[in-house]
């Protein structure tokens, strides 16, 4: 018998989800990298392991813990699109029986509400300073934002400029400002309550969406206005989400979709440990 998996996405930020209800899977960086490889594996931006919180050292309250890994095998603190996919799985699988519940993450507990869309309470967001990013010789001023993981939000002048950016390679950033790497968002302000965004995620590359990145983008734009609260829709290449930011917390609302389920070949999985 193989290892069960599901494939899903939140605004086309896609994940392999591994139900590990008894905390027995040895999810090594090498296995994550191959799973996420779009030729050698299933293909995804990251892996979500569903594991009981009691099996994770230091996990806070929350019956289930989202063990999230970037596509390069590195461990990440938080993923807003991933939380929505994770929450949808818990409901569909009958592992939770109410539409509102909490999920443990490395960035702390996240409260979710599951309906047609899924709303995640993303916690308090903080602006930590300013910095710069460089793409193909062009330098952009940015606002550093912490959403449980690090972001740099750079506003660009128009949609044409946004579309022209080459994000196939890692933009330059200041490693002293972001010693653990950074997710970099490039944002166009289309209206006071509507943004358009592209993102280069650390450990992944450019993705079709980034949930924490959309929260960071709204926070960074509000900061530029001298405001601490507000709401906006954020259009990303993979779809649209809704973000609300308040001094005491933030929310992210958007879809979560499953596209496939099956079993990983056990012999293939075992060979990845060699």
TORKOL-4160 file (C-alpha; in steps of 0.2 Angstrom, whole numbers, padded with zeros to 4 digits, m for minus):
274
<pt num="1" X="0000" Y="0000" Z="0000"/>
<pt num="2" X="0007" Y="0017" Z="m0004"/>
<pt num="3" X="0007" Y="0034" Z="0005"/>
<pt num="4" X="m0009" Y="0044" Z="0003"/>
<pt num="5" X="m0008" Y="0062" Z="m0005"/>
<pt num="6" X="m0019" Y="0075" Z="m0011"/>
<pt num="7" X="m0015" Y="0089" Z="m0023"/>
<pt num="8" X="m0024" Y="0106" Z="m0021"/>
<pt num="9" X="m0021" Y="0125" Z="m0023"/>
<pt num="10" X="m0026" Y="0142" Z="m0016"/>
<pt num="11" X="m0027" Y="0154" Z="m0030"/>
<pt num="12" X="m0016" Y="0143" Z="m0040"/>
<pt num="13" X="m0002" Y="0143" Z="m0026"/>
<pt num="14" X="m0002" Y="0124" Z="m0026"/>
<pt num="15" X="0003" Y="0110" Z="m0013"/>
<pt num="16" X="0005" Y="0092" Z="m0010"/>
<pt num="17" X="m0004" Y="0088" Z="0006"/>
<pt num="18" X="0001" Y="0072" Z="0015"/>
<pt num="19" X="m0011" Y="0066" Z="0029"/>
<pt num="20" X="0001" Y="0060" Z="0043"/>
<pt num="21" X="m0012" Y="0057" Z="0056"/>
<pt num="22" X="m0001" Y="0046" Z="0067"/>
<pt num="23" X="0015" Y="0056" Z="0064"/>
<pt num="24" X="0025" Y="0042" Z="0056"/>
<pt num="25" X="0031" Y="0050" Z="0040"/>
<pt num="26" X="0049" Y="0054" Z="0038"/>
<pt num="27" X="0047" Y="0070" Z="0028"/>
<pt num="28" X="0065" Y="0074" Z="0023"/>
<pt num="29" X="0071" Y="0089" Z="0013"/>
<pt num="30" X="0076" Y="0078" Z="m0001"/>
<pt num="31" X="0058" Y="0070" Z="m0002"/>
<pt num="32" X="0050" Y="0087" Z="m0002"/>
<pt num="33" X="0061" Y="0093" Z="m0016"/>
<pt num="34" X="0057" Y="0078" Z="m0027"/>
<pt num="35" X="0038" Y="0079" Z="m0023"/>
<pt num="36" X="0038" Y="0097" Z="m0028"/>
<pt num="37" X="0048" Y="0094" Z="m0044"/>
<pt num="38" X="0036" Y="0096" Z="m0058"/>
<pt num="39" X="0045" Y="0083" Z="m0069"/>
<pt num="40" X="0053" Y="0071" Z="m0056"/>
<pt num="41" X="0038" Y="0072" Z="m0044"/>
<pt num="42" X="0020" Y="0078" Z="m0042"/>
<pt num="43" X="0024" Y="0096" Z="m0044"/>
<pt num="44" X="0020" Y="0110" Z="m0031"/>
<pt num="45" X="0025" Y="0126" Z="m0023"/>
<pt num="46" X="0026" Y="0117" Z="m0006"/>
<pt num="47" X="0021" Y="0102" Z="0005"/>
<pt num="48" X="0008" Y="0102" Z="0019"/>
<pt num="49" X="0009" Y="0088" Z="0031"/>
<pt num="50" X="m0006" Y="0085" Z="0042"/>
<pt num="51" X="0000" Y="0080" Z="0059"/>
<pt num="52" X="m0008" Y="0080" Z="0077"/>
<pt num="53" X="m0002" Y="0096" Z="0086"/>
<pt num="54" X="0003" Y="0085" Z="0101"/>
<pt num="55" X="0016" Y="0076" Z="0091"/>
<pt num="56" X="0025" Y="0092" Z="0087"/>
<pt num="57" X="0037" Y="0099" Z="0100"/>
<pt num="58" X="0032" Y="0117" Z="0106"/>
<pt num="59" X="0016" Y="0117" Z="0096"/>
<pt num="60" X="0003" Y="0128" Z="0103"/>
<pt num="61" X="m0016" Y="0124" Z="0105"/>
<pt num="62" X="m0024" Y="0118" Z="0090"/>
<pt num="63" X="m0029" Y="0100" Z="0087"/>
<pt num="64" X="m0020" Y="0099" Z="0070"/>
<pt num="65" X="m0003" Y="0106" Z="0065"/>
<pt num="66" X="0002" Y="0112" Z="0048"/>
<pt num="67" X="0019" Y="0106" Z="0045"/>
<pt num="68" X="0023" Y="0117" Z="0030"/>
<pt num="69" X="0039" Y="0115" Z="0019"/>
<pt num="70" X="0044" Y="0126" Z="0004"/>
<pt num="71" X="0048" Y="0118" Z="m0013"/>
<pt num="72" X="0067" Y="0118" Z="m0009"/>
<pt num="73" X="0064" Y="0107" Z="0006"/>
<pt num="74" X="0066" Y="0121" Z="0019"/>
<pt num="75" X="0054" Y="0123" Z="0034"/>
<pt num="76" X="0043" Y="0139" Z="0033"/>
<pt num="77" X="0034" Y="0147" Z="0047"/>
<pt num="78" X="0017" Y="0151" Z="0039"/>
<pt num="79" X="0008" Y="0150" Z="0022"/>
<pt num="80" X="m0009" Y="0159" Z="0020"/>
<pt num="81" X="m0014" Y="0150" Z="0005"/>
<pt num="82" X="m0008" Y="0133" Z="0012"/>
<pt num="83" X="m0019" Y="0136" Z="0028"/>
<pt num="84" X="m0034" Y="0137" Z="0018"/>
<pt num="85" X="m0030" Y="0121" Z="0008"/>
<pt num="86" X="m0026" Y="0113" Z="0025"/>
<pt num="87" X="m0042" Y="0119" Z="0033"/>
<pt num="88" X="m0053" Y="0113" Z="0018"/>
<pt num="89" X="m0045" Y="0095" Z="0020"/>
<pt num="90" X="m0049" Y="0094" Z="0038"/>
<pt num="91" X="m0067" Y="0098" Z="0035"/>
<pt num="92" X="m0068" Y="0087" Z="0020"/>
<pt num="93" X="m0060" Y="0072" Z="0029"/>
<pt num="94" X="m0071" Y="0074" Z="0044"/>
<pt num="95" X="m0056" Y="0078" Z="0055"/>
<pt num="96" X="m0066" Y="0093" Z="0062"/>
<pt num="97" X="m0084" Y="0094" Z="0063"/>
<pt num="98" X="m0087" Y="0113" Z="0065"/>
<pt num="99" X="m0085" Y="0127" Z="0052"/>
<pt num="100" X="m0074" Y="0137" Z="0064"/>
<pt num="101" X="m0058" Y="0130" Z="0072"/>
<pt num="102" X="m0040" Y="0133" Z="0075"/>
<pt num="103" X="m0024" Y="0126" Z="0066"/>
<pt num="104" X="m0007" Y="0126" Z="0074"/>
<pt num="105" X="0007" Y="0133" Z="0063"/>
<pt num="106" X="0025" Y="0138" Z="0067"/>
<pt num="107" X="0019" Y="0156" Z="0067"/>
<pt num="108" X="0007" Y="0152" Z="0080"/>
<pt num="109" X="m0012" Y="0147" Z="0081"/>
<pt num="110" X="m0023" Y="0152" Z="0066"/>
<pt num="111" X="m0042" Y="0153" Z="0068"/>
<pt num="112" X="m0051" Y="0148" Z="0052"/>
<pt num="113" X="m0069" Y="0149" Z="0046"/>
<pt num="114" X="m0074" Y="0137" Z="0032"/>
<pt num="115" X="m0088" Y="0142" Z="0020"/>
<pt num="116" X="m0088" Y="0143" Z="0001"/>
<pt num="117" X="m0072" Y="0154" Z="0004"/>
<pt num="118" X="m0061" Y="0151" Z="0019"/>
<pt num="119" X="m0056" Y="0165" Z="0030"/>
<pt num="120" X="m0040" Y="0164" Z="0041"/>
<pt num="121" X="m0036" Y="0175" Z="0055"/>
<pt num="122" X="m0018" Y="0179" Z="0051"/>
<pt num="123" X="m0013" Y="0187" Z="0067"/>
<pt num="124" X="m0005" Y="0204" Z="0070"/>
<pt num="125" X="0006" Y="0211" Z="0056"/>
<pt num="126" X="0021" Y="0222" Z="0060"/>
<pt num="127" X="0031" Y="0234" Z="0049"/>
<pt num="128" X="0049" Y="0232" Z="0053"/>
<pt num="129" X="0058" Y="0245" Z="0043"/>
<pt num="130" X="0062" Y="0249" Z="0025"/>
<pt num="131" X="0074" Y="0241" Z="0012"/>
<pt num="132" X="0078" Y="0239" Z="m0006"/>
<pt num="133" X="0076" Y="0225" Z="m0019"/>
<pt num="134" X="0084" Y="0225" Z="m0036"/>
<pt num="135" X="0077" Y="0216" Z="m0052"/>
<pt num="136" X="0088" Y="0216" Z="m0068"/>
<pt num="137" X="0097" Y="0232" Z="m0062"/>
<pt num="138" X="0082" Y="0241" Z="m0057"/>
<pt num="139" X="0081" Y="0245" Z="m0039"/>
<pt num="140" X="0064" Y="0247" Z="m0029"/>
<pt num="141" X="0061" Y="0254" Z="m0012"/>
<pt num="142" X="0051" Y="0243" Z="m0001"/>
<pt num="143" X="0043" Y="0241" Z="0016"/>
<pt num="144" X="0048" Y="0226" Z="0027"/>
<pt num="145" X="0033" Y="0218" Z="0034"/>
<pt num="146" X="0032" Y="0203" Z="0046"/>
<pt num="147" X="0017" Y="0191" Z="0044"/>
<pt num="148" X="0024" Y="0177" Z="0055"/>
<pt num="149" X="0037" Y="0176" Z="0040"/>
<pt num="150" X="0047" Y="0190" Z="0032"/>
<pt num="151" X="0041" Y="0201" Z="0017"/>
<pt num="152" X="0047" Y="0216" Z="0007"/>
<pt num="153" X="0033" Y="0225" Z="m0001"/>
<pt num="154" X="0039" Y="0236" Z="m0016"/>
<pt num="155" X="0026" Y="0247" Z="m0025"/>
<pt num="156" X="0029" Y="0249" Z="m0044"/>
<pt num="157" X="0021" Y="0263" Z="m0055"/>
<pt num="158" X="0009" Y="0253" Z="m0066"/>
<pt num="159" X="0003" Y="0237" Z="m0072"/>
<pt num="160" X="0014" Y="0237" Z="m0088"/>
<pt num="161" X="0030" Y="0239" Z="m0077"/>
<pt num="162" X="0023" Y="0225" Z="m0065"/>
<pt num="163" X="0021" Y="0213" Z="m0080"/>
<pt num="164" X="0038" Y="0217" Z="m0087"/>
<pt num="165" X="0048" Y="0212" Z="m0071"/>
<pt num="166" X="0058" Y="0196" Z="m0073"/>
<pt num="167" X="0055" Y="0186" Z="m0057"/>
<pt num="168" X="0062" Y="0170" Z="m0064"/>
<pt num="169" X="0078" Y="0173" Z="m0054"/>
<pt num="170" X="0080" Y="0179" Z="m0036"/>
<pt num="171" X="0079" Y="0198" Z="m0034"/>
<pt num="172" X="0093" Y="0205" Z="m0025"/>
<pt num="173" X="0089" Y="0210" Z="m0007"/>
<pt num="174" X="0100" Y="0215" Z="0008"/>
<pt num="175" X="0105" Y="0199" Z="0018"/>
<pt num="176" X="0109" Y="0209" Z="0033"/>
<pt num="177" X="0091" Y="0215" Z="0034"/>
<pt num="178" X="0084" Y="0198" Z="0030"/>
<pt num="179" X="0096" Y="0185" Z="0036"/>
<pt num="180" X="0084" Y="0171" Z="0034"/>
<pt num="181" X="0078" Y="0176" Z="0017"/>
<pt num="182" X="0063" Y="0186" Z="0012"/>
<pt num="183" X="0047" Y="0185" Z="0001"/>
<pt num="184" X="0047" Y="0200" Z="m0011"/>
<pt num="185" X="0030" Y="0207" Z="m0017"/>
<pt num="186" X="0029" Y="0219" Z="m0031"/>
<pt num="187" X="0013" Y="0229" Z="m0030"/>
<pt num="188" X="0002" Y="0241" Z="m0041"/>
<pt num="189" X="m0011" Y="0251" Z="m0032"/>
<pt num="190" X="m0026" Y="0251" Z="m0044"/>
<pt num="191" X="m0038" Y="0259" Z="m0033"/>
<pt num="192" X="m0038" Y="0263" Z="m0014"/>
<pt num="193" X="m0046" Y="0246" Z="m0010"/>
<pt num="194" X="m0039" Y="0236" Z="m0025"/>
<pt num="195" X="m0021" Y="0230" Z="m0027"/>
<pt num="196" X="m0012" Y="0219" Z="m0041"/>
<pt num="197" X="0003" Y="0209" Z="m0035"/>
<pt num="198" X="0017" Y="0197" Z="m0041"/>
<pt num="199" X="0028" Y="0188" Z="m0029"/>
<pt num="200" X="0045" Y="0179" Z="m0028"/>
<pt num="201" X="0044" Y="0167" Z="m0013"/>
<pt num="202" X="0060" Y="0162" Z="m0004"/>
<pt num="203" X="0064" Y="0144" Z="m0006"/>
<pt num="204" X="0051" Y="0143" Z="m0021"/>
<pt num="205" X="0053" Y="0156" Z="m0034"/>
<pt num="206" X="0039" Y="0166" Z="m0042"/>
<pt num="207" X="0022" Y="0158" Z="m0038"/>
<pt num="208" X="0005" Y="0162" Z="m0044"/>
<pt num="209" X="0000" Y="0168" Z="m0027"/>
<pt num="210" X="0006" Y="0170" Z="m0009"/>
<pt num="211" X="m0007" Y="0172" Z="0005"/>
<pt num="212" X="0005" Y="0180" Z="0018"/>
<pt num="213" X="0012" Y="0191" Z="0004"/>
<pt num="214" X="m0006" Y="0198" Z="0000"/>
<pt num="215" X="m0007" Y="0203" Z="0019"/>
<pt num="216" X="0010" Y="0210" Z="0018"/>
<pt num="217" X="0006" Y="0220" Z="0002"/>
<pt num="218" X="m0010" Y="0228" Z="0010"/>
<pt num="219" X="0000" Y="0232" Z="0026"/>
<pt num="220" X="0014" Y="0240" Z="0016"/>
<pt num="221" X="0002" Y="0251" Z="0006"/>
<pt num="222" X="m0007" Y="0256" Z="0021"/>
<pt num="223" X="0009" Y="0261" Z="0029"/>
<pt num="224" X="0014" Y="0271" Z="0015"/>
<pt num="225" X="m0002" Y="0281" Z="0017"/>
<pt num="226" X="0001" Y="0283" Z="0036"/>
<pt num="227" X="m0014" Y="0271" Z="0040"/>
<pt num="228" X="m0015" Y="0256" Z="0052"/>
<pt num="229" X="m0031" Y="0249" Z="0046"/>
<pt num="230" X="m0040" Y="0245" Z="0030"/>
<pt num="231" X="m0046" Y="0232" Z="0018"/>
<pt num="232" X="m0043" Y="0228" Z="m0001"/>
<pt num="233" X="m0044" Y="0215" Z="m0014"/>
<pt num="234" X="m0028" Y="0209" Z="m0020"/>
<pt num="235" X="m0027" Y="0202" Z="m0038"/>
<pt num="236" X="m0013" Y="0189" Z="m0041"/>
<pt num="237" X="m0009" Y="0179" Z="m0057"/>
<pt num="238" X="m0019" Y="0164" Z="m0049"/>
<pt num="239" X="m0035" Y="0174" Z="m0044"/>
<pt num="240" X="m0041" Y="0186" Z="m0031"/>
<pt num="241" X="m0041" Y="0186" Z="m0012"/>
<pt num="242" X="m0048" Y="0199" Z="0001"/>
<pt num="243" X="m0037" Y="0206" Z="0015"/>
<pt num="244" X="m0042" Y="0216" Z="0031"/>
<pt num="245" X="m0029" Y="0224" Z="0042"/>
<pt num="246" X="m0032" Y="0231" Z="0059"/>
<pt num="247" X="m0019" Y="0236" Z="0073"/>
<pt num="248" X="m0023" Y="0220" Z="0082"/>
<pt num="249" X="m0024" Y="0208" Z="0068"/>
<pt num="250" X="m0028" Y="0203" Z="0050"/>
<pt num="251" X="m0038" Y="0192" Z="0040"/>
<pt num="252" X="m0036" Y="0183" Z="0023"/>
<pt num="253" X="m0051" Y="0176" Z="0013"/>
<pt num="254" X="m0051" Y="0166" Z="m0003"/>
<pt num="255" X="m0054" Y="0149" Z="m0011"/>
<pt num="256" X="m0046" Y="0132" Z="m0008"/>
<pt num="257" X="m0048" Y="0118" Z="m0021"/>
<pt num="258" X="m0043" Y="0100" Z="m0022"/>
<pt num="259" X="m0038" Y="0094" Z="m0039"/>
<pt num="260" X="m0032" Y="0076" Z="m0036"/>
<pt num="261" X="m0029" Y="0062" Z="m0024"/>
<pt num="262" X="m0020" Y="0046" Z="m0024"/>
<pt num="263" X="m0005" Y="0036" Z="m0017"/>
<pt num="264" X="0013" Y="0039" Z="m0018"/>
<pt num="265" X="0022" Y="0023" Z="m0023"/>
<pt num="266" X="0030" Y="0016" Z="m0008"/>
<pt num="267" X="0046" Y="0009" Z="m0017"/>
<pt num="268" X="0049" Y="0027" Z="m0025"/>
<pt num="269" X="0047" Y="0035" Z="m0008"/>
<pt num="270" X="0059" Y="0023" Z="0001"/>
<pt num="271" X="0072" Y="0026" Z="m0013"/>
<pt num="272" X="0072" Y="0045" Z="m0009"/>
<pt num="273" X="0080" Y="0041" Z="0008"/>
<pt num="274" X="0095" Y="0032" Z="0000"/>
